[in-house]
Amino acid sequence: MKRLSAPLLVVLALGCAPSFDPPSEIKTLRVLAVQKDQPYAPPGAEVTLNMLWHDALAEPGRTVQRAWLGGCENPPGDLYQGCFSQLAEKFSADPTSELFELDGDDEFSVTLSPDIVRDRPTGQYDYGLAYVFFAVCAGTITPAFGQEGLPFNCLDSSGDPLGADHFVVGYTAIYSFAEFGNTNPIITPFFRFQGVELAADCVGNACIGLPITDPDTIDCTEEGAPCVPACPDDGEPECPEYEIMPLVSEDSVERDEVSAATYDADFQEQLWLNYYVDRGSIAPDAKLVNDATEGWNPEQQGEFRAPAEPGMAAVWAVVHDNRGGVDFARFTIKVE
């Protein structure tokens, strides 16, 4: 039997200028994660998606529009590009359909067809596949069916296209099985910072749209407070490193039923963490949390390096599993 590819979350920043910043450093408008309440969903299920994003260029008067497009199922070859003709036909027939939110918010729901599961070639389990497209834009989003690339435009007030600093577009895949499910991994409400267990700012959907913590709420005279001195080298490797790690629940690791049945072996989910920071730096960008055969990896920490300027530095941790599951949390560090 063939193993299915892991469900996808693909995020693309559109524009011409190359970027050499590490992926963990947020310096523009970025989408960090899209969470589905049912990463593997049964036929006919309503799946709710929530998008975590951050605008490092936020300033008074700058607004960010969000958009979603659903309704694409089982495109030719399971390729997302095969969705464009499906979506163009549906949008043309009913541009006000609930499958489309061109001036939406951070949440979107799509209902899978009761007959989404399709017969697959010998050696594969029968499954269905749906794609949902999303965009964030510091301007106005318009549909763009028929053009090359993903079906959105992002325009400024003059009607000119905006580039990568102001426009992010991507897609996520939802697999549907008649007999298999999957739930999201779980980050507990705590981080470990320099060996001390401290409360997270937020976990999951509570992080979406949450303002960065007010520095006055952190008293650096308290023992164990998440406070570090500014580093003149502004997050470069010469700066001191401070260990930080979200506390992911080991109990949330599930058996990978599809892979286990495919290979007749007791496989677990693969889990990994991605780290992001809005000031300073953090390394590495990703850490293994759970291996499919070796199990739990306790060494999941990132190394934070402080920025040159005092203030607050936000660290996001996004935990993924290889079946489309996601959870996320945020922690703030006061830089003195």
Wavefront OBJ file of the C-alpha trace (Angstrom):
o trace
v 0.000 0.000 0.000
v 1.124 3.523 -0.701
v 1.401 6.024 2.063
v -0.552 9.247 1.722
v 1.289 12.524 1.650
v 0.956 14.583 4.815
v -1.861 17.164 4.686
v -0.492 20.448 3.464
v -0.323 23.968 4.726
v 1.403 26.059 2.095
v 1.946 29.769 2.661
v 3.339 31.935 -0.097
v 4.519 35.534 0.166
v 4.008 37.195 -3.195
v 6.390 39.778 -4.618
v 9.553 40.237 -6.631
v 12.175 41.135 -4.021
v 14.071 38.199 -2.460
v 14.102 37.844 1.319
v 17.106 36.554 3.237
v 15.684 36.810 6.754
v 15.424 33.492 8.628
v 11.877 32.103 8.414
v 11.588 32.384 12.196
v 11.964 36.187 12.161
v 8.718 38.064 11.497
v 9.475 41.428 9.901
v 6.490 41.821 7.563
v 2.920 40.529 7.272
v 3.019 36.760 7.930
v 0.653 33.813 8.289
v 2.028 31.474 10.957
v -0.582 28.711 11.015
v -4.033 27.600 9.934
v -5.720 25.261 12.399
v -8.558 22.912 11.408
v -10.808 21.652 14.186
v -10.866 18.270 12.370
v -7.551 17.664 10.575
v -8.946 14.353 9.292
v -12.674 14.885 8.865
v -15.411 12.349 8.086
v -17.558 12.752 4.964
v -20.232 15.410 5.377
v -18.456 17.086 8.312
v -18.316 20.829 8.855
v -14.679 21.809 9.315
v -13.807 25.134 10.954
v -10.448 26.749 10.176
v -8.725 29.510 12.145
v -5.773 31.540 10.883
v -2.932 32.844 13.060
v -1.124 35.801 11.507
v 0.967 38.758 12.613
v 1.661 42.110 10.980
v 5.113 43.358 11.963
v 4.475 46.492 9.891
v 1.324 47.417 11.784
v 0.799 51.144 12.251
v -2.212 53.423 12.816
v -4.531 53.302 9.828
v -3.088 50.090 8.364
v -5.787 47.444 8.112
v -5.399 43.821 7.088
v -8.114 42.111 5.080
v -8.553 38.349 5.159
v -10.150 36.090 2.562
v -11.048 32.419 2.185
v -12.087 30.206 -0.736
v -13.481 26.734 -0.164
v -15.490 24.295 -2.229
v -12.724 22.459 -4.088
v -12.815 18.679 -3.679
v -10.790 15.908 -5.308
v -9.111 17.992 -8.033
v -7.380 16.105 -10.870
v -4.255 14.397 -9.615
v -4.977 15.753 -6.085
v -3.152 18.922 -7.214
v -4.287 22.267 -5.833
v -3.935 23.821 -9.285
v -6.807 21.623 -10.399
v -9.074 23.616 -8.078
v -8.982 26.807 -10.102
v -11.458 25.771 -12.778
v -13.794 24.311 -10.109
v -13.714 27.504 -8.079
v -14.065 29.800 -11.077
v -17.209 27.971 -12.168
v -18.716 28.069 -8.682
v -17.808 31.712 -8.100
v -19.235 32.728 -11.466
v -22.490 30.939 -10.690
v -22.831 32.365 -7.164
v -20.294 35.035 -6.077
v -22.149 35.472 -2.768
v -21.840 31.777 -1.821
v -20.812 30.937 1.728
v -17.900 29.058 0.133
v -16.232 32.425 -0.448
v -15.317 35.143 2.043
v -13.452 37.913 0.247
v -13.817 40.325 3.161
v -13.740 37.781 5.935
v -12.174 37.366 9.326
v -9.841 34.819 10.905
v -12.378 31.969 10.965
v -13.950 30.065 8.098
v -16.081 26.934 7.871
v -16.520 24.525 5.005
v -18.789 21.482 4.805
v -17.426 18.416 3.072
v -19.640 16.566 0.641
v -21.198 13.365 2.018
v -19.677 11.508 -0.954
v -16.241 13.163 -0.860
v -14.431 9.833 -0.367
v -13.359 8.419 -3.727
v -12.189 4.996 -4.807
v -8.398 5.035 -5.022
v -6.032 2.774 -6.938
v -5.214 -0.651 -5.554
v -2.794 -0.295 -2.652
v -4.336 2.900 -1.261
v -7.087 3.482 1.233
v -10.091 5.302 -0.162
v -10.076 8.953 0.847
v -11.361 12.357 -0.144
v -9.406 15.581 -0.393
v -10.565 19.184 -0.050
v -8.508 22.338 -0.477
v -9.171 25.669 1.221
v -7.350 28.800 0.026
v -6.657 31.830 2.224
v -5.072 35.260 1.966
v -4.134 38.217 4.138
v -3.622 41.609 2.533
v -2.833 45.097 3.842
v -5.132 46.458 1.130
v -8.114 45.119 -0.778
v -8.485 41.479 -1.848
v -10.176 40.659 -5.150
v -10.783 37.261 -6.792
v -8.391 36.413 -9.621
v -9.669 33.284 -11.323
v -8.049 32.586 -14.667
v -4.649 34.079 -13.855
v -1.525 32.077 -13.134
v -1.012 31.389 -9.444
v -3.430 31.339 -6.553
v -6.838 32.964 -7.073
v -6.421 36.274 -5.224
v -5.159 39.766 -5.952
v -4.134 42.272 -3.270
v -4.450 45.898 -4.330
v -3.550 49.217 -2.737
v -5.841 52.259 -2.675
v -4.781 53.142 -6.240
v -5.617 49.670 -7.550
v -1.966 48.658 -7.910
v -0.750 45.206 -6.772
v 0.913 44.998 -3.363
v 4.049 42.907 -2.841
v 5.336 40.338 -0.388
v 5.569 42.645 2.637
v 1.837 43.269 2.439
v 0.280 40.171 0.855
v 0.386 36.488 1.820
v -1.634 33.766 0.102
v -1.704 30.011 0.631
v -3.762 26.852 0.904
v -4.385 23.969 3.270
v -5.594 20.426 2.599
v -8.278 18.457 4.447
v -8.228 14.669 4.079
v -11.431 12.729 4.645
v -11.629 9.039 5.547
v -14.667 6.963 6.353
v -12.846 5.151 9.163
v -9.935 7.297 10.355
v -9.839 10.559 12.314
v -7.231 12.869 13.800
v -7.270 15.533 16.491
v -4.882 18.436 16.935
v -1.792 18.154 19.150
v -2.037 20.150 22.367
v 0.215 22.831 23.800
v -0.415 23.302 27.514
v -0.796 26.867 28.900
v 2.877 26.977 29.926
v 6.338 27.686 28.549
v 9.660 26.822 30.147
v 11.963 29.843 30.047
v 15.485 29.474 31.399
v 14.371 26.430 33.378
v 11.374 28.190 34.961
v 7.801 27.172 34.100
v 5.755 30.288 33.322
v 2.279 30.975 31.995
v 1.869 31.475 28.251
v 0.254 34.669 26.964
v -2.271 32.513 25.146
v -2.848 29.121 23.585
v -4.736 28.281 20.399
v -7.404 30.600 19.062
v -6.976 32.953 22.043
v -3.721 34.063 20.364
v -5.458 35.272 17.202
v -5.610 39.065 17.227
v -4.265 39.293 20.793
v -2.199 42.493 21.263
v 1.406 42.132 22.345
v 1.695 42.094 26.134
v 2.028 45.464 27.865
v 5.551 45.712 29.360
v 4.105 47.154 32.562
v 2.531 43.776 33.310
v 5.963 42.162 33.788
v 7.849 43.001 36.986
v 11.491 42.189 36.355
v 12.291 42.314 40.077
v 10.289 39.114 40.574
v 12.272 35.896 40.650
v 12.008 33.993 37.385
v 10.409 36.884 35.480
v 10.992 36.597 31.690
v 13.363 39.542 31.452
v 16.672 39.777 29.588
v 19.074 42.622 28.804
v 19.153 44.122 25.322
v 21.969 42.910 23.091
v 23.849 45.492 20.962
v 24.357 42.815 18.280
v 20.555 42.694 17.782
v 19.871 38.975 17.886
v 23.031 37.905 16.083
v 24.905 34.737 17.159
v 27.217 36.855 19.347
v 24.272 37.556 21.700
v 23.622 35.436 24.809
v 21.139 32.585 24.315
v 18.087 31.964 26.501
v 16.285 28.625 26.384
v 12.562 28.724 25.711
v 10.135 25.876 25.040
v 6.353 25.435 25.051
v 5.127 22.470 27.071
v 3.503 20.204 24.481
v 1.275 17.486 25.932
v 2.841 14.087 25.329
v -0.595 12.585 25.923
v -1.878 14.298 22.772
v 0.365 12.175 20.520
v -1.863 9.756 18.594
v -1.296 6.532 16.738
v -0.980 7.190 12.999
v -3.745 4.804 12.009
v -3.395 5.184 8.246
v 0.365 4.666 8.229
v 0.129 1.895 10.815
v -2.423 0.017 8.723
v -0.480 0.677 5.517
v 2.788 -0.719 6.844
v 1.354 -3.140 9.430
v 3.473 -1.376 12.044
v 2.747 0.570 15.216
v 3.543 4.083 13.979
v 2.906 7.231 15.988
v 2.330 10.694 14.624
v 5.359 12.750 13.765
v 5.274 16.075 15.642
v 7.521 19.102 15.229
v 7.690 22.688 16.465
v 8.232 25.835 14.459
v 9.425 28.931 16.330
v 8.777 32.554 15.356
v 9.842 35.837 16.949
v 8.998 39.457 16.145
v 12.177 40.976 17.643
v 15.634 39.554 18.210
v 16.076 36.015 16.899
v 15.424 32.384 17.759
v 17.181 29.247 16.599
v 16.676 26.694 15.288
v 13.566 27.384 13.232
v 12.183 23.880 13.891
v 12.602 21.115 16.482
v 11.412 17.512 16.495
v 8.806 16.736 19.165
v 7.830 13.137 18.420
v 9.290 10.609 15.997
v 7.043 8.061 14.280
v 9.117 5.108 15.533
v 11.480 6.470 18.209
v 8.806 8.367 20.135
v 9.120 11.459 22.295
v 12.032 13.891 22.023
v 12.446 15.953 25.221
v 14.954 18.359 23.590
v 12.441 20.708 21.974
v 13.787 24.067 23.122
v 14.651 27.077 21.028
v 17.397 29.576 21.824
v 16.240 33.188 22.014
v 18.652 36.080 21.440
v 17.610 39.574 22.470
v 17.194 42.572 20.167
v 19.214 45.764 20.517
v 16.292 47.934 21.598
v 14.389 47.531 24.889
v 10.729 46.552 24.768
v 8.680 43.392 24.386
v 9.650 40.436 22.202
v 6.940 37.930 21.292
v 7.752 34.269 20.656
v 5.228 32.037 18.896
v 5.484 28.245 18.951
v 3.474 26.237 16.405
v 3.311 22.457 16.842
v 2.379 20.357 13.794
v 1.639 16.690 13.278
v 2.128 14.913 9.959
v -1.642 14.488 9.495
v -2.580 18.162 9.327
v -2.956 18.799 13.069
v -1.801 22.129 14.533
v -1.746 24.006 17.826
v 0.023 27.226 18.767
v 0.915 29.418 21.719
v 2.671 32.717 22.452
v 5.057 33.900 25.145
v 6.451 37.410 25.679
v 9.899 38.381 26.943
v 10.710 41.802 28.358
v 13.940 43.252 26.998
v 15.546 45.821 29.307
l 1 2 3 4 5 6 7 8 9 10 11 12 13 14 15 16 17 18 19 20 21 22 23 24 25 26 27 28 29 30 31 32 33 34 35 36 37 38 39 40 41 42 43 44 45 46 47 48 49 50 51 52 53 54 55 56 57 58 59 60 61 62 63 64 65 66 67 68 69 70 71 72 73 74 75 76 77 78 79 80 81 82 83 84 85 86 87 88 89 90 91 92 93 94 95 96 97 98 99 100 101 102 103 104 105 106 107 108 109 110 111 112 113 114 115 116 117 118 119 120 121 122 123 124 125 126 127 128 129 130 131 132 133 134 135 136 137 138 139 140 141 142 143 144 145 146 147 148 149 150 151 152 153 154 155 156 157 158 159 160 161 162 163 164 165 166 167 168 169 170 171 172 173 174 175 176 177 178 179 180 181 182 183 184 185 186 187 188 189 190 191 192 193 194 195 196 197 198 199 200 201 202 203 204 205 206 207 208 209 210 211 212 213 214 215 216 217 218 219 220 221 222 223 224 225 226 227 228 229 230 231 232 233 234 235 236 237 238 239 240 241 242 243 244 245 246 247 248 249 250 251 252 253 254 255 256 257 258 259 260 261 262 263 264 265 266 267 268 269 270 271 272 273 274 275 276 277 278 279 280 281 282 283 284 285 286 287 288 289 290 291 292 293 294 295 296 297 298 299 300 301 302 303 304 305 306 307 308 309 310 311 312 313 314 315 316 317 318 319 320 321 322 323 324 325 326 327 328 329 330 331 332 333 334 335 336
